[in-house]
Amino acid sequence: MSEPIAWHDFEKVDIRVGRIINVQEFPEARKPAFKVWVDFGLEMGTKKTSAQITQNYTIDELMGKLVCAVVNFPPKQIGNYMSEILILGLPDEKGNVTLISPDKAIPLGGKLY
């Protein structure tokens, strides 16, 4: 378990819901990954990332999926690709990523609290 944080520390992390609108293979990645574009609605627009989720998802399964992502990390260079967000997931029994997704329709860009 991690050490406790103050509420204001949690408030610094901006987690939003978005819809995956494009997924491409990322053969240049060191570990198997996809290039993923997520639409966060009119206010935030589309952001992109690299995601090591190839073990549990196909491109077709990801298209249109609602996901939760941290949107206020600074951009990070991953090989020849600039990642702007971190899509959130949990490890399954094999340690592979299972994405966190709302179980009901949520307006794009909705903030987790």
N, C-alpha and C positions, 0 to 999 in steps of 0.2 A: 504494500500500500504506500502511496506517495504521502509526503508531508502535507498537512493542511494548508490551504491558501485562503486569503481574504476574498470576500465577495467582489471587491473592485478588481482583483486579479482575474477572476472569471469573466467579468464584464469586458475586459480587454480583448478577449477572443471572440471574433465576429464569425459565427457559424450561420450559414444561410442554406436554404433549400434551392436547388436548381434542377433543370431537366437536361439530361445528356442529349445533345443534338448532333454530335458527330463523333465517330470513333475510327481510328486508323491504327494499323500495325505500327510498331516502333522497333524495327529490326536493328537499329543502331544502339539500343539500350543494352547495358551490360547484363541485366536480368530481364526475363520476359516481361513486356509491358505494352500498354496501349497508349496512344496519344488520344486524349479525351477533351472535347469541348462541351462546356456546360452553360446553359442559358439561365441567368439569374433575373430575368425580367428587364423592364424598361430602365429602371434606375441604375442598375449595375451592368447590364449587357452580358456579353458572352466572355467567359474566361476559359483558359486552357490549362491542362496539366498532363503529366505522365503518371500512369497508375499501373502498379504491379498486381493486376487483377485477372490475368489470363488463365489462371488455374480454375477459377470458379465461374467465369463469364465468357460468353462469345460476344462478338461485335453486335450481332442481332439482338441478343438478350439485353445489352446495355442501351441500345437506341430507345429514347423516350423515357428512360428510367429516371425517377426522382431520386436525388442523392443529397446528402448533407456535406458541406465543405467549409473549411476555414478559408475565409476570403481576404484576411488582412495580414497574411505573411508577406514579406517582401518577395518579389520574383526570384526564382532560383534556376540557374542554368543546369540542365541535365543533358549532358552531351551537347548536341547541336540544337537543343530544344529548350525554350524558356517556359518554365512552369510558373503559373500565377496563383494557383490555389492548391489546397490539400483536401482531396475527397476522403471522407472518414469511413472507416470500416473496423471490423473486429475479426480476430483470428478464429477460424473454424478448428475442428479437432486435429487437422493436419498443419495448422499454422498459416493457412492460406486466407487471404482477405475476403471477408463477406461484407458488402457495403451496407451502410446505415441508410435506410430509406423510410420516409413517413408511410404510415399505413392508410392514410386518407389523402385526398387532393389538397394541396397547400399552394397558395399563390406563390409564384416564382419570386425569389428574393426574400421570402419570409425568414425572420431572424429567430434562431433558437434562444430560448430563455428558460 
